[in-house]
Amino acid sequence: MLYEGFRKIFWGFILVFLEIHLLIIDILPDPIGYYLIFSGINLLNKHYGVSSKGKGFALGLVIL
């Protein structure tokens, strides 16, 4: 479970920080990256009792 959670967080950060533009449109949408970060934190929180501050912050960024 630890591997899966950190893998989702890693790929979420990659999607958020990579910016590939086609003319002026970013083709990698950030909410998908933030959702991957949220799901990775949620997975770690279920099994290891990690603090839920990051979970709330990532969910807010998905909605924003």
N, C-alpha and C positions, 0 to 999 in steps of 0.2 A: 504494500500500500504506500509506503514511503516513496518508492520509485515512481509510481504512477502520479502521485500528487506533485512531486517536484518536476516531473516531466511536463505536466500540464502548465505549471507556473512558468517553466522555461520557455515553452512554445508560445505562451501568452505574451511574455515579454518580447520575444522575437517579433511577433506580429505587431505589437504596439510600437516598438522602436524602429522597425524597418519602414521606410517610406519609399514606395515605388510609385511614381506618378506617370499617368498616361495623360498627356497634355497638362491639365490642371487638377485632375481627379486622382485621388489616392486610391489605388486599387486594392489595398489591404485594409479593410475596415477595422478601426480600433475597437469597437464594442465586442467583436469576436475575441480579440486578444484579452480584453478585460474580463470577458466571461470565462475564458480558460483559466485566468488567474483566480477568479472567484471559485470556480469548481475545484481547482487544485487546493486552495486554502480550505475549502469546505471538506474535501476528502481528508486532508491532514487533521482538521479539527475533529472530525468524527472518530478517528482512530487514535489520535495522540494527544488530544486536549490542548491544541495550540490556541492562543488568544484569538478572539473573534473580531478584533479591531480591523485587521486587514480585510476580513470578509465583508464588513460593512462598507469600507472604503471602496473596494473593488465593485461591489454591487451598485454603489452610488455612481461610479464612473461608467458602468454598463448603461444605466438609465440616462445619465447625462449625455 
